[in-house]
Amino acid sequence: MKNTSSILFAIAVWSLLILRFGYRYGTGDQVELLPYTLFLNDSSLYPHDFFIQGLNASVPNERTVTANLLLPFVNHLEIFCFIFQFLSTIVLVLGLEKLARRFIGNKYMAWLAVMTALVPLNDFALGNVDLYSECFQASGLAVAIVVWAINLFLGKKYFGASVLLSAATLIQLLEGL
């Protein structure tokens, strides 16, 4: 029942986040990510685009991992970006709940702390770096992984934490670091 309640909580928080911030496709970092993914699928696209050609000339680059993650779904990017945004948010919320439970004994108070950090306070981060993003992008996926790395680190599972941080760094350098 514990896992079910945590998953239902994560879905409820995701729903609140969608109500608060909405969902976006084709904006933000996706302005760079989606065309690059399309280019990786069909190299005849964007022949005179300096940004895409520059990315292609310097592989690996900051978009390589996420673009390749989306590549198998290139014909259905809109739905799969939505699915990946949902999944990365669920992983983030579950990781934050586990982290909060390390410090807060009461499950409901831990849930309140997670909801407060994500829903009303998400826009008030130092450097405007948010935990949650309303579109699927590398930083959102990396943050979800980093939260679990922190949990492993606090549990003294240093090798697992290092593996997750390495993966997060490959996905989005600054988040992993």
C-alpha positions as CSV (number, residue, x, y, z in Angstrom):
1,M,0.0,0.0,0.0
2,K,3.0,2.3,0.7
3,N,4.1,2.3,-2.9
4,T,0.6,2.7,-4.2
5,S,0.0,5.8,-2.0
6,S,3.4,7.3,-3.1
7,I,2.6,6.8,-6.8
8,L,-0.9,8.2,-6.4
9,F,0.6,11.2,-4.5
10,A,3.2,11.7,-7.3
11,I,0.4,11.6,-9.9
12,A,-1.7,14.1,-7.8
13,V,1.4,16.4,-7.6
14,W,2.0,16.1,-11.3
15,S,-1.7,17.0,-11.9
16,L,-1.4,20.1,-9.6
17,L,1.8,21.1,-11.5
18,I,0.0,20.8,-14.8
19,L,-2.9,23.0,-13.4
20,R,-0.4,25.5,-12.1
21,F,2.1,25.7,-14.9
22,G,0.4,24.0,-17.8
23,Y,2.2,21.8,-20.3
24,R,4.3,23.1,-23.2
25,Y,5.5,21.4,-26.3
26,G,8.0,22.9,-28.8
27,T,9.2,25.8,-26.5
28,G,12.0,26.3,-24.1
29,D,14.9,24.0,-24.6
30,Q,12.8,22.0,-27.1
31,V,13.3,24.7,-29.6
32,E,16.9,23.3,-29.9
33,L,16.2,19.7,-29.0
34,L,13.4,18.8,-31.3
35,P,14.9,20.1,-34.6
36,Y,18.2,18.3,-33.7
37,T,16.3,15.1,-33.1
38,L,14.6,15.5,-36.4
39,F,17.9,16.2,-38.0
40,L,19.4,13.0,-36.5
41,N,16.5,11.1,-38.1
42,D,16.9,12.8,-41.5
43,S,20.2,14.6,-42.2
44,S,18.7,16.4,-45.2
45,L,16.8,18.6,-42.9
46,Y,18.1,22.0,-41.8
47,P,21.1,22.1,-44.3
48,H,21.7,25.8,-43.7
49,D,20.9,26.1,-40.0
50,F,24.0,27.2,-38.2
51,F,22.9,25.8,-34.8
52,I,22.0,22.3,-36.0
53,Q,25.0,22.1,-38.2
54,G,27.2,23.3,-35.3
55,L,25.7,20.6,-33.0
56,N,26.3,18.0,-35.7
57,A,29.9,19.1,-36.1
58,S,30.6,18.7,-32.4
59,V,29.3,15.3,-31.3
60,P,29.0,14.5,-28.5
61,N,27.3,17.8,-27.5
62,E,24.9,19.0,-24.8
63,R,21.9,17.7,-26.8
64,T,23.2,14.3,-27.9
65,V,21.9,12.1,-25.1
66,T,18.4,13.6,-25.0
67,A,18.0,13.8,-28.8
68,N,19.1,10.2,-29.1
69,L,16.6,9.2,-26.3
70,L,13.8,10.8,-28.4
71,L,15.1,9.5,-31.7
72,P,13.1,6.2,-31.7
73,F,10.0,8.2,-31.2
74,V,10.7,10.8,-33.9
75,N,7.4,10.2,-35.7
76,H,5.4,10.8,-32.5
77,L,7.5,13.4,-30.7
78,E,4.5,15.3,-29.3
79,I,3.0,12.4,-27.4
80,F,6.3,10.9,-26.3
81,C,7.6,14.3,-25.0
82,F,4.4,14.4,-22.9
83,I,4.9,10.8,-21.7
84,F,8.6,11.5,-20.8
85,Q,7.6,14.8,-19.0
86,F,5.0,12.8,-17.0
87,L,7.5,10.0,-16.2
88,S,10.4,12.3,-15.2
89,T,8.0,14.3,-13.0
90,I,6.8,11.2,-11.3
91,V,10.4,10.0,-10.7
92,L,11.2,13.5,-9.4
93,V,8.3,13.6,-6.9
94,L,9.0,10.0,-5.7
95,G,12.6,10.9,-5.1
96,L,11.7,14.1,-3.3
97,E,9.2,12.2,-1.2
98,K,11.9,9.7,-0.2
99,L,14.3,12.6,0.6
100,A,11.7,14.4,2.7
101,R,10.9,11.2,4.6
102,R,14.5,11.1,5.7
103,F,14.0,14.3,7.6
104,I,10.3,14.3,8.3
105,G,8.7,11.4,10.1
106,N,5.1,12.1,9.3
107,K,4.2,11.0,5.8
108,Y,1.6,13.8,5.3
109,M,4.0,16.5,6.5
110,A,6.6,15.1,4.1
111,W,4.0,15.2,1.3
112,L,3.2,18.8,2.2
113,A,6.9,19.7,2.1
114,V,7.2,18.2,-1.4
115,M,4.1,19.9,-2.7
116,T,5.2,23.2,-1.2
117,A,8.6,23.0,-2.8
118,L,7.1,22.1,-6.2
119,V,3.8,23.8,-6.6
120,P,3.9,27.3,-5.1
121,L,7.7,27.7,-4.7
122,N,9.0,26.2,-8.0
123,D,9.4,29.7,-9.5
124,F,11.5,31.0,-6.6
125,A,14.8,29.2,-7.0
126,L,18.2,30.7,-7.0
127,G,19.4,31.5,-10.5
128,N,15.9,30.6,-11.8
129,V,16.8,26.9,-11.9
130,D,13.5,25.1,-11.2
131,L,13.0,21.5,-10.0
132,Y,10.0,21.1,-12.3
133,S,9.7,22.1,-15.9
134,E,6.5,22.2,-17.9
135,C,8.0,20.6,-20.9
136,F,10.3,17.6,-21.3
137,Q,13.9,18.7,-21.5
138,A,17.3,17.4,-20.4
139,S,17.4,19.3,-17.2
140,G,14.1,17.9,-15.9
141,L,15.2,14.4,-16.5
142,A,18.6,15.1,-15.0
143,V,17.1,16.7,-11.8
144,A,14.9,13.6,-11.3
145,I,18.0,11.4,-11.5
146,V,20.0,13.7,-9.2
147,V,17.4,13.5,-6.5
148,W,17.7,9.7,-6.5
149,A,21.5,10.1,-6.4
150,I,21.2,12.3,-3.3
151,N,19.0,9.6,-1.7
152,L,21.6,6.9,-2.4
153,F,24.4,9.2,-1.2
154,L,22.6,9.8,2.1
155,G,22.0,6.1,2.4
156,K,25.8,5.6,2.1
157,K,25.5,3.9,-1.3
158,Y,28.2,5.9,-2.9
159,F,28.8,3.7,-5.9
160,G,25.1,3.9,-6.9
161,A,25.1,7.6,-6.3
162,S,28.1,8.0,-8.5
163,V,26.6,6.0,-11.3
164,L,23.4,8.1,-11.2
165,L,25.3,11.4,-11.0
166,S,27.4,10.3,-14.0
167,A,24.2,9.5,-15.9
168,A,22.7,12.8,-15.0
169,T,25.9,14.6,-16.0
170,L,25.8,12.9,-19.4
171,I,22.2,14.1,-19.9
172,Q,22.7,17.6,-18.6
173,L,26.2,18.7,-17.5
174,L,25.3,21.4,-15.0
175,E,22.6,19.4,-13.3
176,G,24.9,16.5,-12.8
177,L,27.7,18.6,-11.6
